[in-house]
Amino acid sequence: MKSFKIYLSMLVFSMSFMSCEVRTTNNARGVGSKSIPPGQAKKNYGTKSAKPFAPGQNK
């Protein structure tokens, strides 16, 4: 009976770890993620002006 309790507790313990799920998101401009500065975006895309990448400068 003692070994049954040990096996049962090990089963419950292992099932608790298998039920955990890790989620990661890789959004460039998603909610809660840090976006890169306009100057760095300009360098990455090879444009001459950083104005299109600045959120306050869009018309």
PyMOL Python script that loads the backbone (N, CA, C, O; Angstrom):
from pymol import cmd

cmd.read_pdbstr("""\
ATOM      1  N   MET A   1       0.831  -1.202   0.000  1.00  0.00           N
ATOM      2  CA  MET A   1       0.000   0.000   0.000  1.00  0.00           C
ATOM      3  C   MET A   1       0.867   1.253   0.000  1.00  0.00           C
ATOM      4  O   MET A   1       0.512   2.262  -0.610  1.00  0.00           O
ATOM      5  N   LYS A   2       2.008   1.185   0.688  1.00  0.00           N
ATOM      6  CA  LYS A   2       2.891   2.331   0.752  1.00  0.00           C
ATOM      7  C   LYS A   2       3.495   2.616  -0.625  1.00  0.00           C
ATOM      8  O   LYS A   2       3.626   3.776  -1.015  1.00  0.00           O
ATOM      9  N   SER A   3       3.862   1.568  -1.359  1.00  0.00           N
ATOM     10  CA  SER A   3       4.424   1.766  -2.695  1.00  0.00           C
ATOM     11  C   SER A   3       3.363   2.320  -3.654  1.00  0.00           C
ATOM     12  O   SER A   3       3.690   3.094  -4.554  1.00  0.00           O
ATOM     13  N   PHE A   4       2.104   1.933  -3.470  1.00  0.00           N
ATOM     14  CA  PHE A   4       1.019   2.455  -4.298  1.00  0.00           C
ATOM     15  C   PHE A   4       0.879   3.963  -4.113  1.00  0.00           C
ATOM     16  O   PHE A   4       0.676   4.694  -5.083  1.00  0.00           O
ATOM     17  N   LYS A   5       0.985   4.423  -2.882  1.00  0.00           N
ATOM     18  CA  LYS A   5       0.893   5.863  -2.615  1.00  0.00           C
ATOM     19  C   LYS A   5       2.066   6.608  -3.232  1.00  0.00           C
ATOM     20  O   LYS A   5       1.908   7.721  -3.733  1.00  0.00           O
ATOM     21  N   ILE A   6       3.227   6.002  -3.194  1.00  0.00           N
ATOM     22  CA  ILE A   6       4.411   6.640  -3.785  1.00  0.00           C
ATOM     23  C   ILE A   6       4.237   6.748  -5.298  1.00  0.00           C
ATOM     24  O   ILE A   6       4.490   7.805  -5.876  1.00  0.00           O
ATOM     25  N   TYR A   7       3.807   5.661  -5.943  1.00  0.00           N
ATOM     26  CA  TYR A   7       3.594   5.680  -7.388  1.00  0.00           C
ATOM     27  C   TYR A   7       2.487   6.661  -7.768  1.00  0.00           C
ATOM     28  O   TYR A   7       2.593   7.362  -8.774  1.00  0.00           O
ATOM     29  N   LEU A   8       1.451   6.707  -6.982  1.00  0.00           N
ATOM     30  CA  LEU A   8       0.358   7.627  -7.247  1.00  0.00           C
ATOM     31  C   LEU A   8       0.818   9.080  -7.117  1.00  0.00           C
ATOM     32  O   LEU A   8       0.462   9.924  -7.939  1.00  0.00           O
ATOM     33  N   SER A   9       1.602   9.365  -6.094  1.00  0.00           N
ATOM     34  CA  SER A   9       2.101  10.736  -5.917  1.00  0.00           C
ATOM     35  C   SER A   9       3.079  11.104  -7.034  1.00  0.00           C
ATOM     36  O   SER A   9       3.091  12.251  -7.483  1.00  0.00           O
ATOM     37  N   MET A  10       3.895  10.158  -7.488  1.00  0.00           N
ATOM     38  CA  MET A  10       4.810  10.431  -8.605  1.00  0.00           C
ATOM     39  C   MET A  10       4.026  10.673  -9.901  1.00  0.00           C
ATOM     40  O   MET A  10       4.408  11.517 -10.712  1.00  0.00           O
ATOM     41  N   LEU A  11       2.952   9.945 -10.087  1.00  0.00           N
ATOM     42  CA  LEU A  11       2.113  10.132 -11.263  1.00  0.00           C
ATOM     43  C   LEU A  11       1.461  11.515 -11.264  1.00  0.00           C
ATOM     44  O   LEU A  11       1.451  12.201 -12.286  1.00  0.00           O
ATOM     45  N   VAL A  12       0.928  11.913 -10.134  1.00  0.00           N
ATOM     46  CA  VAL A  12       0.297  13.233 -10.019  1.00  0.00           C
ATOM     47  C   VAL A  12       1.335  14.335 -10.220  1.00  0.00           C
ATOM     48  O   VAL A  12       1.061  15.337 -10.880  1.00  0.00           O
ATOM     49  N   PHE A  13       2.503  14.152  -9.659  1.00  0.00           N
ATOM     50  CA  PHE A  13       3.584  15.139  -9.797  1.00  0.00           C
ATOM     51  C   PHE A  13       4.016  15.272 -11.253  1.00  0.00           C
ATOM     52  O   PHE A  13       4.194  16.385 -11.747  1.00  0.00           O
ATOM     53  N   SER A  14       4.184  14.148 -11.940  1.00  0.00           N
ATOM     54  CA  SER A  14       4.605  14.198 -13.344  1.00  0.00           C
ATOM     55  C   SER A  14       3.506  14.763 -14.237  1.00  0.00           C
ATOM     56  O   SER A  14       3.804  15.458 -15.209  1.00  0.00           O
ATOM     57  N   MET A  15       2.254  14.482 -13.929  1.00  0.00           N
ATOM     58  CA  MET A  15       1.146  15.022 -14.720  1.00  0.00           C
ATOM     59  C   MET A  15       1.041  16.535 -14.554  1.00  0.00           C
ATOM     60  O   MET A  15       0.636  17.231 -15.485  1.00  0.00           O
ATOM     61  N   SER A  16       1.395  17.042 -13.398  1.00  0.00           N
ATOM     62  CA  SER A  16       1.347  18.487 -13.189  1.00  0.00           C
ATOM     63  C   SER A  16       2.375  19.197 -14.069  1.00  0.00           C
ATOM     64  O   SER A  16       2.124  20.314 -14.521  1.00  0.00           O
ATOM     65  N   PHE A  17       3.522  18.576 -14.322  1.00  0.00           N
ATOM     66  CA  PHE A  17       4.521  19.178 -15.197  1.00  0.00           C
ATOM     67  C   PHE A  17       4.138  19.049 -16.664  1.00  0.00           C
ATOM     68  O   PHE A  17       4.447  19.935 -17.460  1.00  0.00           O
ATOM     69  N   MET A  18       3.482  17.980 -17.028  1.00  0.00           N
ATOM     70  CA  MET A  18       3.082  17.800 -18.427  1.00  0.00           C
ATOM     71  C   MET A  18       1.942  18.732 -18.813  1.00  0.00           C
ATOM     72  O   MET A  18       1.753  19.021 -19.994  1.00  0.00           O
ATOM     73  N   SER A  19       1.194  19.199 -17.849  1.00  0.00           N
ATOM     74  CA  SER A  19       0.077  20.078 -18.168  1.00  0.00           C
ATOM     75  C   SER A  19       0.516  21.527 -18.355  1.00  0.00           C
ATOM     76  O   SER A  19      -0.275  22.352 -18.811  1.00  0.00           O
ATOM     77  N   CYS A  20       1.764  21.852 -18.011  1.00  0.00           N
ATOM     78  CA  CYS A  20       2.264  23.217 -18.180  1.00  0.00           C
ATOM     79  C   CYS A  20       2.538  23.479 -19.652  1.00  0.00           C
ATOM     80  O   CYS A  20       3.026  22.606 -20.369  1.00  0.00           O
ATOM     81  N   GLU A  21       2.224  24.677 -20.092  1.00  0.00           N
ATOM     82  CA  GLU A  21       2.438  25.048 -21.484  1.00  0.00           C
ATOM     83  C   GLU A  21       3.108  26.407 -21.517  1.00  0.00           C
ATOM     84  O   GLU A  21       2.703  27.329 -20.808  1.00  0.00           O
ATOM     85  N   VAL A  22       4.137  26.526 -22.346  1.00  0.00           N
ATOM     86  CA  VAL A  22       4.862  27.772 -22.484  1.00  0.00           C
ATOM     87  C   VAL A  22       4.530  28.360 -23.840  1.00  0.00           C
ATOM     88  O   VAL A  22       4.655  27.688 -24.864  1.00  0.00           O
ATOM     89  N   ARG A  23       4.104  29.620 -23.847  1.00  0.00           N
ATOM     90  CA  ARG A  23       3.771  30.303 -25.095  1.00  0.00           C
ATOM     91  C   ARG A  23       4.671  31.510 -25.259  1.00  0.00           C
ATOM     92  O   ARG A  23       4.840  32.311 -24.340  1.00  0.00           O
ATOM     93  N   THR A  24       5.241  31.625 -26.435  1.00  0.00           N
ATOM     94  CA  THR A  24       6.049  32.795 -26.747  1.00  0.00           C
ATOM     95  C   THR A  24       5.566  33.371 -28.065  1.00  0.00           C
ATOM     96  O   THR A  24       5.163  32.638 -28.968  1.00  0.00           O
ATOM     97  N   THR A  25       5.610  34.688 -28.164  1.00  0.00           N
ATOM     98  CA  THR A  25       5.242  35.353 -29.409  1.00  0.00           C
ATOM     99  C   THR A  25       6.396  36.233 -29.844  1.00  0.00           C
ATOM    100  O   THR A  25       7.110  36.808 -29.023  1.00  0.00           O
ATOM    101  N   ASN A  26       6.561  36.323 -31.132  1.00  0.00           N
ATOM    102  CA  ASN A  26       7.623  37.143 -31.695  1.00  0.00           C
ATOM    103  C   ASN A  26       7.010  38.176 -32.635  1.00  0.00           C
ATOM    104  O   ASN A  26       7.189  38.099 -33.851  1.00  0.00           O
ATOM    105  N   ASN A  27       6.302  39.123 -32.079  1.00  0.00           N
ATOM    106  CA  ASN A  27       5.685  40.171 -32.876  1.00  0.00           C
ATOM    107  C   ASN A  27       6.622  41.356 -32.965  1.00  0.00           C
ATOM    108  O   ASN A  27       7.179  41.788 -31.956  1.00  0.00           O
ATOM    109  N   ALA A  28       6.798  41.883 -34.156  1.00  0.00           N
ATOM    110  CA  ALA A  28       7.670  43.045 -34.323  1.00  0.00           C
ATOM    111  C   ALA A  28       7.035  44.296 -33.718  1.00  0.00           C
ATOM    112  O   ALA A  28       7.717  45.097 -33.078  1.00  0.00           O
ATOM    113  N   ARG A  29       5.738  44.458 -33.920  1.00  0.00           N
ATOM    114  CA  ARG A  29       5.050  45.641 -33.402  1.00  0.00           C
ATOM    115  C   ARG A  29       3.763  45.259 -32.694  1.00  0.00           C
ATOM    116  O   ARG A  29       2.774  45.989 -32.765  1.00  0.00           O
ATOM    117  N   GLY A  30       3.766  44.132 -32.017  1.00  0.00           N
ATOM    118  CA  GLY A  30       2.580  43.664 -31.307  1.00  0.00           C
ATOM    119  C   GLY A  30       2.377  44.389 -29.996  1.00  0.00           C
ATOM    120  O   GLY A  30       3.224  45.176 -29.573  1.00  0.00           O
ATOM    121  N   VAL A  31       1.278  44.129 -29.369  1.00  0.00           N
ATOM    122  CA  VAL A  31       0.964  44.751 -28.089  1.00  0.00           C
ATOM    123  C   VAL A  31       1.893  44.164 -27.029  1.00  0.00           C
ATOM    124  O   VAL A  31       2.014  42.945 -26.911  1.00  0.00           O
ATOM    125  N   GLY A  32       2.539  45.020 -26.270  1.00  0.00           N
ATOM    126  CA  GLY A  32       3.410  44.566 -25.206  1.00  0.00           C
ATOM    127  C   GLY A  32       4.827  44.256 -25.644  1.00  0.00           C
ATOM    128  O   GLY A  32       5.663  43.919 -24.806  1.00  0.00           O
ATOM    129  N   SER A  33       5.122  44.359 -26.922  1.00  0.00           N
ATOM    130  CA  SER A  33       6.481  44.100 -27.366  1.00  0.00           C
ATOM    131  C   SER A  33       7.184  45.422 -27.643  1.00  0.00           C
ATOM    132  O   SER A  33       6.543  46.416 -27.984  1.00  0.00           O
ATOM    133  N   LYS A  34       8.480  45.429 -27.497  1.00  0.00           N
ATOM    134  CA  LYS A  34       9.251  46.632 -27.752  1.00  0.00           C
ATOM    135  C   LYS A  34       9.563  46.722 -29.232  1.00  0.00           C
ATOM    136  O   LYS A  34      10.059  45.765 -29.827  1.00  0.00           O
ATOM    137  N   SER A  35       9.274  47.869 -29.828  1.00  0.00           N
ATOM    138  CA  SER A  35       9.618  48.076 -31.228  1.00  0.00           C
ATOM    139  C   SER A  35      10.985  48.740 -31.300  1.00  0.00           C
ATOM    140  O   SER A  35      11.438  49.366 -30.342  1.00  0.00           O
ATOM    141  N   ILE A  36      11.620  48.597 -32.429  1.00  0.00           N
ATOM    142  CA  ILE A  36      12.950  49.174 -32.579  1.00  0.00           C
ATOM    143  C   ILE A  36      12.821  50.668 -32.863  1.00  0.00           C
ATOM    144  O   ILE A  36      11.800  51.098 -33.400  1.00  0.00           O
ATOM    145  N   PRO A  37      13.817  51.460 -32.522  1.00  0.00           N
ATOM    146  CA  PRO A  37      13.765  52.906 -32.762  1.00  0.00           C
ATOM    147  C   PRO A  37      13.718  53.212 -34.267  1.00  0.00           C
ATOM    148  O   PRO A  37      14.178  52.406 -35.076  1.00  0.00           O
ATOM    149  N   PRO A  38      13.164  54.371 -34.641  1.00  0.00           N
ATOM    150  CA  PRO A  38      13.045  54.713 -36.065  1.00  0.00           C
ATOM    151  C   PRO A  38      14.386  54.721 -36.801  1.00  0.00           C
ATOM    152  O   PRO A  38      14.461  54.295 -37.954  1.00  0.00           O
ATOM    153  N   GLY A  39      15.426  55.193 -36.154  1.00  0.00           N
ATOM    154  CA  GLY A  39      16.743  55.231 -36.804  1.00  0.00           C
ATOM    155  C   GLY A  39      17.284  53.844 -37.095  1.00  0.00           C
ATOM    156  O   GLY A  39      17.917  53.622 -38.127  1.00  0.00           O
ATOM    157  N   GLN A  40      17.033  52.907 -36.183  1.00  0.00           N
ATOM    158  CA  GLN A  40      17.489  51.539 -36.386  1.00  0.00           C
ATOM    159  C   GLN A  40      16.671  50.860 -37.497  1.00  0.00           C
ATOM    160  O   GLN A  40      17.219  50.093 -38.289  1.00  0.00           O
ATOM    161  N   ALA A  41      15.366  51.142 -37.555  1.00  0.00           N
ATOM    162  CA  ALA A  41      14.523  50.596 -38.620  1.00  0.00           C
ATOM    163  C   ALA A  41      14.981  51.130 -39.974  1.00  0.00           C
ATOM    164  O   ALA A  41      14.981  50.399 -40.964  1.00  0.00           O
ATOM    165  N   LYS A  42      15.369  52.396 -40.018  1.00  0.00           N
ATOM    166  CA  LYS A  42      15.870  53.005 -41.253  1.00  0.00           C
ATOM    167  C   LYS A  42      17.110  52.267 -41.744  1.00  0.00           C
ATOM    168  O   LYS A  42      17.250  52.006 -42.938  1.00  0.00           O
ATOM    169  N   LYS A  43      18.005  51.931 -40.824  1.00  0.00           N
ATOM    170  CA  LYS A  43      19.214  51.199 -41.191  1.00  0.00           C
ATOM    171  C   LYS A  43      18.874  49.793 -41.685  1.00  0.00           C
ATOM    172  O   LYS A  43      19.470  49.314 -42.650  1.00  0.00           O
ATOM    173  N   ASN A  44      17.923  49.135 -41.032  1.00  0.00           N
ATOM    174  CA  ASN A  44      17.570  47.771 -41.411  1.00  0.00           C
ATOM    175  C   ASN A  44      16.953  47.704 -42.799  1.00  0.00           C
ATOM    176  O   ASN A  44      17.234  46.779 -43.561  1.00  0.00           O
ATOM    177  N   TYR A  45      16.108  48.684 -43.133  1.00  0.00           N
ATOM    178  CA  TYR A  45      15.412  48.655 -44.413  1.00  0.00           C
ATOM    179  C   TYR A  45      16.153  49.421 -45.506  1.00  0.00           C
ATOM    180  O   TYR A  45      15.757  49.366 -46.670  1.00  0.00           O
ATOM    181  N   GLY A  46      17.217  50.130 -45.152  1.00  0.00           N
ATOM    182  CA  GLY A  46      18.042  50.807 -46.148  1.00  0.00           C
ATOM    183  C   GLY A  46      17.414  52.044 -46.760  1.00  0.00           C
ATOM    184  O   GLY A  46      17.764  52.416 -47.880  1.00  0.00           O
ATOM    185  N   THR A  47      16.502  52.688 -46.061  1.00  0.00           N
ATOM    186  CA  THR A  47      15.896  53.914 -46.588  1.00  0.00           C
ATOM    187  C   THR A  47      16.724  55.118 -46.160  1.00  0.00           C
ATOM    188  O   THR A  47      17.581  55.023 -45.281  1.00  0.00           O
ATOM    189  N   LYS A  48      16.451  56.259 -46.804  1.00  0.00           N
ATOM    190  CA  LYS A  48      17.214  57.469 -46.495  1.00  0.00           C
ATOM    191  C   LYS A  48      16.635  58.254 -45.327  1.00  0.00           C
ATOM    192  O   LYS A  48      17.351  59.019 -44.681  1.00  0.00           O
ATOM    193  N   SER A  49      15.346  58.074 -45.048  1.00  0.00           N
ATOM    194  CA  SER A  49      14.695  58.848 -44.002  1.00  0.00           C
ATOM    195  C   SER A  49      14.068  57.920 -42.966  1.00  0.00           C
ATOM    196  O   SER A  49      13.569  56.845 -43.299  1.00  0.00           O
ATOM    197  N   ALA A  50      14.100  58.350 -41.709  1.00  0.00           N
ATOM    198  CA  ALA A  50      13.478  57.584 -40.629  1.00  0.00           C
ATOM    199  C   ALA A  50      12.048  58.040 -40.376  1.00  0.00           C
ATOM    200  O   ALA A  50      11.367  57.492 -39.509  1.00  0.00           O
ATOM    201  N   LYS A  51      11.590  59.028 -41.117  1.00  0.00           N
ATOM    202  CA  LYS A  51      10.259  59.591 -40.903  1.00  0.00           C
ATOM    203  C   LYS A  51       9.128  58.564 -41.032  1.00  0.00           C
ATOM    204  O   LYS A  51       8.200  58.607 -40.225  1.00  0.00           O
ATOM    205  N   PRO A  52       9.156  57.646 -42.002  1.00  0.00           N
ATOM    206  CA  PRO A  52       8.059  56.667 -42.091  1.00  0.00           C
ATOM    207  C   PRO A  52       7.993  55.699 -40.908  1.00  0.00           C
ATOM    208  O   PRO A  52       6.947  55.098 -40.664  1.00  0.00           O
ATOM    209  N   PHE A  53       9.083  55.543 -40.178  1.00  0.00           N
ATOM    210  CA  PHE A  53       9.123  54.599 -39.066  1.00  0.00           C
ATOM    211  C   PHE A  53       8.788  55.242 -37.731  1.00  0.00           C
ATOM    212  O   PHE A  53       8.579  54.533 -36.747  1.00  0.00           O
ATOM    213  N   ALA A  54       8.731  56.562 -37.675  1.00  0.00           N
ATOM    214  CA  ALA A  54       8.405  57.275 -36.436  1.00  0.00           C
ATOM    215  C   ALA A  54       6.888  57.359 -36.305  1.00  0.00           C
ATOM    216  O   ALA A  54       6.240  57.875 -37.215  1.00  0.00           O
ATOM    217  N   PRO A  55       6.293  56.876 -35.216  1.00  0.00           N
ATOM    218  CA  PRO A  55       4.844  56.859 -35.096  1.00  0.00           C
ATOM    219  C   PRO A  55       4.198  58.237 -35.070  1.00  0.00           C
ATOM    220  O   PRO A  55       3.054  58.372 -35.504  1.00  0.00           O
ATOM    221  N   GLY A  56       4.870  59.244 -34.590  1.00  0.00           N
ATOM    222  CA  GLY A  56       4.300  60.584 -34.523  1.00  0.00           C
ATOM    223  C   GLY A  56       4.454  61.363 -35.798  1.00  0.00           C
ATOM    224  O   GLY A  56       3.894  62.453 -35.919  1.00  0.00           O
ATOM    225  N   GLN A  57       5.203  60.841 -36.766  1.00  0.00           N
ATOM    226  CA  GLN A  57       5.486  61.577 -37.980  1.00  0.00           C
ATOM    227  C   GLN A  57       4.683  61.094 -39.183  1.00  0.00           C
ATOM    228  O   GLN A  57       4.856  61.610 -40.288  1.00  0.00           O
ATOM    229  N   ASN A  58       3.809  60.114 -38.984  1.00  0.00           N
ATOM    230  CA  ASN A  58       3.012  59.624 -40.108  1.00  0.00           C
ATOM    231  C   ASN A  58       1.868  60.570 -40.427  1.00  0.00           C
ATOM    232  O   ASN A  58       1.199  61.074 -39.525  1.00  0.00           O
ATOM    233  N   LYS A  59       1.649  60.808 -41.700  1.00  0.00           N
ATOM    234  CA  LYS A  59       0.559  61.704 -42.122  1.00  0.00           C
ATOM    235  C   LYS A  59      -0.554  60.913 -42.740  1.00  0.00           C
ATOM    236  O   LYS A  59      -1.560  61.486 -43.158  1.00  0.00           O
TER     237      LYS A  59
END
""", "prot")
cmd.dss("prot")
cmd.show_as("cartoon", "prot")
cmd.util.cbc("prot")
cmd.orient("prot")
